[in-house]
Amino acid sequence: MKEYDLVVVGTGSAMNLVDPMIRGNPDIRIAVIDKDEPGGICLTRGCIPSKLLLYPAELVRSLEDGKELGVSASIAVDFPFIMQRMRRLIGADINSIRDGLSSSANIDYYHSTAEFVSPYTMRVSGDEIHGKMFFLCTGSRPALPDVKGLEKCSYLTSDTVLALTALPESLLIVGGGYIAAEYGHFFAAMGTKVTILGRNPQFLPDEEPEVSKVVRKGLEKHMRIITDCEVTEVVDSGTKKIVTARDRATGKSMTMEAQFIMYASGREATSDILHPERAGIQTEDGGWISVNEYLQTTQPNVWAFGDANGKHLFKHVANYESQVVYYNAVLKQNVKADYHAVPHAVFTYPEVAAVGMREREALESYDPEDILIGFYQYQNTAKGEAMDARDYFVKVILQGSTMKILGAHIVGPHASVLIQEVVNVMYSPGESGETVSKAMHIHPALSEVVERAFTALYPPEQYHHMLMHAGLEEGAEHHHH
């Protein structure tokens, strides 16, 4: 049986630790195991390939929007080229990681599936290996709902969509979350006829309702979005897929057809392959590996981070958690993982970004009388007006008595960049919104919209009244005063 100082399962963010550990201990023996191409989900089939595709889609929409400003262009999209460029760039990165793993004197690299047979012992490639310490970074995979006919019907997921070489004529995306919003935007901009079917009554259910409303309005110029709707059956007729769905509010049934179906209905744990229970490692509902505040599992010297622990399925969280594990497992400190301000973005059109609490959570967690909401629209700043940026806004949520920032939500161009102004302050002492409003902002840069959101503060009731007048309140079209 081979003996290792460290066994690493997964080649995503766990790789952040391997080089510093080898530098700190040149004799260390490490087994690195991954059943998939090396580099982890972010590189091989997540953030990086999808953003390589989404930037050209953003260019298409920006060029179209130019008409309003007196700039017209004729747009030709080369879909095969866009897909090839994406595969070429990630292929080069994957190859360099593979070369690094294969040529390191300290590492045995297993391109194979691993499973526990007993505590600290795994079976991999037909061999049993033993480790003193384990990093379980097994990621996640696309979750597939139980739908009649699915096993007999070919479908795409966020994994397999990256292999397409020809542009789908029509595409039906099952799921109404961020993956659907991103890939729907991409394919529609490329020229595919897109329909999105979401189960939740709200499109992008993890965002504020007024943010979702603006995104939906923007995307619906280019595609059909149906919400509160459950797929009950799929049939593959050879040339097309026929989908039957039920409206969850009315119970009515409808059928649709498209050349391709893509499942974008969330992600699930992969621990069924790993069998952590044989190693005395507890899992939670859904198979996520249980960890404490220090990211330790229920077995000493076994750590789980990234998607594997199911806390926040973002690459930037996995990178942060890898630092926490380095402090705790390697440097033997006691550092708690801190998730008070985890930002995220949805790279759709318009872009969305958020950090911290939603309004509903803030009203539940704090005295509702002590909540202030800051709101400012892009179009009311000089740069926003120059960009003709209608409907887009920044919303911030503060505790009135302390001016502590509780959360922020942005919908509009460069949201993922603008949110960082707020995130940085949430990591500084006091976390005060006054830090943002006091800081000198360049005029007329887009960042002024964030600054002004922190000076235009309203009690929640007044804020919602304003939203109604701006036509942004969810359901505003049904109950005008």
C-alpha positions, 0 to 999 in steps of 0.5 A: 500500500502506498503511503502519502503525507497528503491525498488531494481529491480534485484539482480545482482550488486544492491546487492553491495549497500544493505548491506552498506545501511542497516549498515548505516541505521538499520531501512531502509525498502527495497523491493528487486524484481527479477523474476529470481533466485537471483544473477543476470545474471553474476552468474545465467547464464552469466560469472560464469557458462560459465567460469566454463565450459571454464576452462576444455575446455582450459585444453583440448586444452592445453593438445593437444598443449603439443604434439608439446612440447613432452608431449602427453596425452590421453584425456577423457572428462566427459561432464555430470560431467562438467555440474553438477559441474557448476550447483552445484557450482552456485546452492550453491551461488544462495541458499546462496543469497536467504537465505540472502534476505529471512532472512534479517529483513530490506528486503522484497524479492519478487521473482516475476515480477514487473511493474510500474503503476505510478511514484514511484509505482509498482505492484508486486505479485498482490500488489502495493508498493510505494518507495522513491528511486528506483534502476533499475538493470534489466539486459538484455536478449538474443536477438533473430532475426526475422527468418522464422520458429524460433517459431516452432523450439526449440533452445538454448540460453546462458540461456538455454544451461546451462541445457544440460546434454548430449553432443550435437553431432552437434551444429550450433551457430548463431552469430559471437561475443564473446558468439559464440566464447566462447561457440563454443570453449567449445563445440568443446573441449568437442567433439561436431561438431560446426559450427558458422554462423556470420552476420558480415563480420568479426568474433568477429566484436568488436575486431581489425581485426588482433586480430579476424584473429588470433582467427579465425585461432585458432578456425578453427582448431576445427570448421567451421566458416562462416561469412557475412552470414544471417540465413533466415529460420530454420526447425525442422525435429524432429531429427535435425535442418535444417538451410537455410542461405544467403551469404550476399556478393554473395546472394547465399543460403546454407543449413546446419543441426545440432542436436542443434541450439544456438542463440548467436546474442547479448543481448537486454533490458528487460524494456518492462516488467518494463514499465518505461514510466508509471513512467516518466522514459525515455528510449532510442532506444532499450529500455535501460533506459536513465541515465545522467553522474551520472547514474540518470534517468529522474525521481529524486531518480530513478537510473539505472545501469548495463546492464539496462542502455545499456552502457557496458554490463559487470559485472565489469562495473555494479560493478563499476556503483554500487559504483558511485550510492552509492556515488551519491544516498546515500552519496549525492556526485556528482561523474560522471561515467568514461568509458575511460578505460573499459576492456573486455576479450573473453575467447575463444582459444586463449584468447582475451582482450582489453581496450580503443580505437581501432586503427580506433577510435584513428586515428579519434579522434587524429591527425593521424600523432601523433599516434604510434602503439606498437607491440610485438609477444609472440614468441619473448619473452623467455616465449612465445618461451617456450610455443610455442606461435605462432601468438599471440601478444600485440598491444598498441595504443599511442599518440606519443607526450605525450605517453598517452595510448589510447588503447591495444589489446592482443590475446594469453594465459592469455590475460585477465591477461596481459591487466591489466598491461595496464588498471592500468596505464590508471587509473593513472595520465598521463596514460603514456606508459613509466610507463609500459616500465620503470617498471622492468618486471620479466624475463622470465615471459609472462608479458615481451611481454606487456613491449616490446610492449611499446618499439617497436613503429611504425607509423600506416603505418609501423605497417600494413606493418609489419603485412603483413610480419607476415601474420597477416594482415586481407586479407593479403593472397589476396594481397601479395606484 
